[in-house]
């Protein structure tokens, strides 16, 4: 007597038919798809065994349904961004949502690093010191008259030096490093006279 080989769910014979295994149990194609296939986010139909199941964050699509929400172009094997649970190609996303670089005025594409300060954005390579033209990155910097300076360049070009020790006096203010004479104009002469009379370095706090 021939041993039976049936679908684990509907009990129909699987001899001569295509079947799939799940937890070592055989299923006919119809039962497997009804029980275990994922539902496409776009068309709401099951993704069959013969189809390609594309997934993103526990959501699934048929290959033909995996496209940009705005321009409808396929996203298969292409970079994309998510906005309000919709998938959008990088071109549509950048045109609609991305910031523009304060320096070069070009779009800052999704996935690239950007620098932000007081509502303005820059490409990482565009956020540079106005004097030495070197990237500032995440280092301290000092804004002055719509320009940004690394600390070393600012101190060379603008900062006041102590008469006695020749060192620069400065204090910190958030991300940027601000010179006290920028915060309190008119104190430069007083500080110089005070330092001269005392013949020593004086640190002032405000």
Protein Blocks (a to p, Z undefined) as FASTA:
>chain_A
ZZddddfklopafehiacddeehiacdfklmmmmmpccdfklopacdfkbccddeehiac
dfklmccfklopafehiacddeehiacdfklmmmmmmccdfklopacdehiacddeehia
cdfklmccfklopafkjaccddeehiacdfklmmmmmmccdfklopacdddehjbccdfk
lmmghjlmmmmmmmmmnopacdddZZ
